Amino acid sequence: MKIIVFGSINIDLVAITPRLPIPGETLLGESFFTTPGGKGANQAVALAKLGIPTQMIGRVGADNFGAEIIKNLQNCGVKTENILIDETVSSGVAVITVDQQGENNIIVIPGANGKVNQDDINRLSNLFIDAKFLLLQLEIPLEIVILAAQKAKEANIKVILDPAPAPNNLPDEIYPLIDIITPNETEASQLVGFAVNEQETAAKAADTLLQKGVKCAIIKLGAKGVYCATKEESFYIPAFSVNAVDTVAAGDAFNGGLAAALFQEKPLKLTG
């Protein structure tokens, strides 16, 4: 058995500067680094590092970035034979400027991620025979995400959706296809149309998502914890205290950990 992650694969180009430049300004930076990213790839790495057999489906460009990304995934234990190298477009890239106060400017070029289509769905469907979960996000075309969820539903594979980046409007047709949806406060607010920022509003948001057809809603409240609801039960779990070093991809790590625990047949609510 395995878990399939279908989604975005990026490379991040990060420049550290004393402050953000103004339009037309050339600013001397302090340092530069590249790092693999993309919500799909991040989730796949999280799963593989937890010892879960993980298959990544997606696209990269036929460039040095694509080769670097695939090598990194393989080094982390992710199976990559179903990642398509697209000769027509660049790999997905995020160009990020971060200043000394932690403020940032980000330009995202979808590249190969924006070219994901029916051919990728066909490769995905071929892997369903021994899959237990399908993890999805929203950094590839939405119509393909919906089609992937439909195919998983037909194959009796559970779908976990991270609805990020937060959409202005998520079509009603996708909700009944989702077994677990995991929005953070911002994403939940976008989905339900009211502010979600603490336990009471998270409970209201989770109820709204259940009414739309999802089987389980998990609202991530950052340092405040999570609120989880199904038709059978609902509960709030406060977060434990940690020294946060970097919150980038925290939501992806959460989904990877959640899927890993469920893959190992641990209950949704752990006690003791």
C-alpha positions in Angstrom: 0.0 0.0 0.0 1.1 3.6 -0.6 0.0 7.2 -0.5 -0.2 9.3 -3.7 0.5 13.0 -3.7 -0.8 14.8 -6.8 0.2 18.5 -7.1 2.7 21.2 -7.5 6.5 20.9 -7.7 8.5 24.1 -7.5 12.0 25.6 -6.9 12.2 28.6 -4.7 14.8 31.3 -5.4 15.3 33.4 -2.2 17.1 36.7 -1.9 17.8 38.1 1.6 17.9 42.0 1.6 18.1 44.7 4.3 14.7 46.0 3.1 12.3 45.4 0.2 13.2 47.4 -3.0 11.0 50.1 -4.3 9.8 50.1 -7.9 12.7 50.9 -10.3 15.4 50.5 -7.6 18.5 48.2 -7.7 19.2 47.0 -4.2 22.3 45.1 -3.0 21.3 41.9 -1.4 22.9 40.0 1.5 22.5 36.4 0.5 20.8 34.0 -1.9 19.8 30.4 -1.8 17.5 28.0 -3.7 15.3 25.4 -2.0 12.8 22.9 -3.4 9.1 23.7 -2.8 5.6 23.4 -4.0 2.8 22.2 -1.8 2.6 18.8 -3.4 6.3 18.1 -3.2 6.4 19.4 0.4 3.7 17.0 1.4 5.3 14.1 -0.4 8.6 14.7 1.4 6.9 14.9 4.7 5.3 11.5 4.1 8.5 9.9 2.9 10.5 11.2 5.9 7.9 9.5 8.1 8.5 6.2 6.4 5.4 6.1 4.3 5.6 4.6 0.7 4.9 7.8 -1.3 4.3 8.3 -5.0 4.5 11.9 -6.4 2.5 12.8 -9.5 3.1 16.2 -11.3 5.3 18.0 -13.8 8.6 19.8 -14.0 10.3 21.5 -16.9 13.2 20.1 -18.9 15.7 22.4 -17.2 18.3 22.3 -14.4 15.7 23.2 -11.8 13.5 20.2 -12.8 16.5 17.8 -12.5 17.4 19.3 -9.1 13.9 19.0 -7.8 13.5 15.3 -8.9 16.9 14.4 -7.4 15.9 16.0 -4.1 12.6 14.1 -4.0 14.4 10.9 -4.7 17.0 11.6 -1.9 14.1 12.1 0.5 12.6 8.7 -0.5 9.8 9.8 -2.7 9.0 7.7 -5.8 9.3 10.0 -8.9 8.8 7.8 -11.9 5.4 9.4 -12.6 6.7 13.0 -12.6 6.5 14.2 -16.2 9.4 16.2 -17.6 7.6 18.8 -19.8 9.7 19.9 -22.7 7.5 22.9 -23.5 7.8 25.0 -20.4 10.0 25.9 -17.4 9.7 24.2 -14.0 7.5 26.0 -11.5 9.5 28.8 -9.8 8.9 31.2 -6.8 11.1 34.3 -6.8 11.1 35.5 -3.2 12.7 38.6 -1.6 12.8 38.6 2.3 14.0 41.6 4.3 15.5 41.7 7.8 12.0 42.1 9.4 10.8 39.0 7.7 8.5 40.8 5.2 8.6 39.4 1.7 7.6 39.8 -1.9 6.9 36.7 -3.9 6.4 36.1 -7.6 5.2 32.7 -8.5 5.6 31.4 -12.1 3.5 28.1 -12.3 5.5 26.8 -15.3 5.0 23.1 -15.6 2.5 23.0 -12.8 0.0 25.0 -14.9 0.3 22.5 -17.7 -1.0 19.5 -15.7 -3.8 17.9 -17.7 -5.7 14.8 -18.5 -2.5 12.9 -19.4 -1.5 13.3 -15.7 -4.9 12.0 -14.6 -4.3 8.9 -16.7 -1.0 8.3 -15.0 -2.6 8.9 -11.6 -5.4 6.4 -12.3 -2.9 3.7 -13.1 -1.5 3.9 -9.5 -4.8 3.5 -7.7 -4.7 -0.3 -7.4 -2.6 -0.3 -4.2 -3.2 3.3 -2.9 -4.9 4.2 0.3 -5.0 8.0 0.2 -4.7 10.7 -2.4 -3.4 14.1 -1.2 -4.4 17.2 -3.3 -3.8 20.9 -3.1 -4.7 23.9 -5.3 -1.5 24.9 -7.1 -2.4 23.0 -10.3 -5.4 23.7 -12.4 -8.6 23.4 -10.4 -10.5 21.4 -13.0 -7.7 18.7 -12.8 -7.9 18.7 -9.0 -11.7 18.0 -9.2 -11.2 15.3 -11.8 -8.5 13.6 -9.7 -10.9 13.6 -6.7 -13.6 12.1 -8.8 -11.3 9.3 -10.0 -10.2 8.6 -6.5 -13.8 8.5 -5.3 -14.6 5.9 -8.0 -11.6 3.8 -6.9 -12.7 4.0 -3.2 -9.5 6.0 -2.3 -9.7 8.6 0.5 -9.1 12.2 -0.6 -7.3 14.7 1.7 -7.5 18.3 0.3 -5.4 21.2 1.4 -7.4 24.1 -0.1 -4.4 26.3 -0.6 -3.7 28.8 -2.1 -7.1 30.0 -0.8 -9.5 30.2 -3.7 -12.1 33.0 -4.1 -14.7 30.3 -4.8 -14.3 26.6 -4.6 -17.0 24.8 -6.7 -19.7 23.0 -4.8 -19.1 19.9 -6.8 -15.8 19.2 -5.1 -17.0 19.0 -1.5 -18.7 15.6 -1.6 -15.6 14.2 -3.1 -13.4 15.2 -0.1 -12.9 12.9 2.8 -10.8 15.4 4.8 -10.3 19.1 4.2 -7.6 21.0 6.1 -7.9 24.8 5.7 -6.0 27.2 7.9 -7.8 30.3 9.3 -7.4 32.3 6.1 -8.5 29.5 3.8 -11.4 28.6 6.0 -12.6 32.2 6.0 -12.4 32.3 2.2 -14.4 29.0 1.9 -17.2 29.9 4.3 -17.5 33.6 3.9 -16.9 34.8 7.5 -13.8 35.3 9.7 -12.3 32.2 11.3 -9.8 33.0 14.0 -10.6 30.9 17.1 -12.4 27.8 18.4 -16.0 29.1 18.2 -15.7 30.4 14.6 -13.7 27.3 13.6 -16.6 25.1 14.9 -19.0 27.1 12.8 -16.8 26.9 9.7 -16.3 23.1 10.1 -20.1 22.7 10.4 -20.6 24.7 7.2 -18.0 22.5 5.3 -19.7 19.3 6.6 -23.0 20.7 5.2 -21.3 21.2 1.9 -20.5 17.5 1.8 -17.1 16.9 3.2 -16.7 13.9 5.5 -14.3 15.6 7.9 -13.2 19.2 8.4 -10.0 20.0 10.2 -9.5 23.8 10.8 -5.8 24.6 11.4 -5.6 27.5 13.9 -1.8 27.9 14.0 -0.4 28.3 17.5 -3.9 27.9 18.9 -4.3 24.3 17.7 -6.9 22.6 15.5 -10.6 22.0 15.5 -11.9 18.8 13.9 -15.4 17.8 13.1 -17.2 14.9 11.5 -20.9 14.0 11.5 -20.2 11.7 14.5 -17.9 13.8 16.6 -16.2 17.2 17.0 -13.3 18.2 19.2 -10.6 20.9 19.7 -7.0 20.1 20.4 -4.7 22.9 21.6 -1.2 23.1 20.1 1.8 22.2 22.2 4.5 24.9 22.6 7.5 24.9 20.3 10.2 27.3 19.3 9.1 28.1 15.8 12.2 28.5 13.5 10.4 28.8 10.2 6.7 28.4 9.4 7.1 28.0 5.7 5.4 24.7 4.6 4.0 24.1 8.1 0.6 23.3 6.7 2.2 20.8 4.2 4.0 19.1 7.1 0.7 18.9 9.0 -1.0 17.2 6.1 1.9 14.8 5.7 1.8 13.9 9.4 -2.0 13.5 9.4 -2.0 11.2 6.3 0.9 9.2 7.7 -0.9 8.6 11.0 -4.2 7.6 9.2 -2.2 5.3 6.9 -0.9 3.6 10.0 -4.5 3.2 11.1 -4.3 5.5 14.1 -7.6 7.1 15.2 -8.4 10.6 14.2 -8.5 11.6 17.8 -5.6 10.3 19.8 -6.0 9.9 23.6 -3.4 9.5 26.3 
